Amino acid sequence: MSTSLISLGALAGVVTLWINKEKVERVLLFLVALSTGVLMGGAFLHLLPEAVERVGSEVGFLVTLGAFMGFFLIEKILHWHHCHKGDCDEHVLGQMNLIGDSVHNFIDGLIIAAAFGVDVKLGWVTSLAVALHEIPQEISDFGVLLYAGWEKSKALVANFLVALMVVLGGLVGYWLSVNEMFIGYLMPVAAGGFIYIAASDLMPELKKETKLKKSLGSFGMFGLGVLLMWMIR
């Protein structure tokens, strides 16, 4: 149910067809800020403590660092990049964008399944973190496909099919979650991935804003995301 709901986020790109581009970007700024806080809070307040409890601090932090490096490598190899405007240079090739998102969504599904294997509450916390950063990404990716010359209907269907990879990842992860070692090691992998996405892809978008009022507003949303994760804990 969790991964199916997240896959519906692919339909978020449709809103860009009826809403002014500038309005969409203003909303995205605050949504990106909120998702950054949720990802950071989820990593440091939920996933890392669980990882340390299961595999120990040395192994937990080492795997987290390795996952951080691994996500960087995936991004470089597949040109997978969470840009939040449709005219970004990184997304010139729509096909490459879809391949990168497929890998990304499959990993998200594995992470969600492992989190539910630990605890239902942790599963929904992880799902919330994934969902919040998926929405701006899906809006961006829809714009990327249009920019690459895809027809609107074809872009929407392709985006949705790619989003279903999170369901496949969830099913595979559910099958693997019977192994306690798999769950234990995937927690720091998830933490490393969340930290990488927040620090490398989302925060640079927030730093581009130069107006003080909007900057303070986005920082407030970032803090709200962290607070939300702390309150759930």
Secondary structure, DSSP 8 states (H G I E B T S, - for coil): -HHHHHHGGGGGGGGGGTS-HHHHHHHHHHHHHHHHHHHHHHIIIIIHHHHHHHH-HHHHHHHHHHHHHHHHHHHHHHT-----STT-GGGS-HHHHHHHHHHHHHHHHHHHHHHHHH-HHHHHHHHHHHHHHHHHHHHHHHHHHHHTT--HHHHHHHHHHHHTHHHHHHHHHHHHTTSHHHHHHHHHHHHHHHHHIIIIIIHHHHHT---HHHHHHHHHHHHHHHHHHHHH-
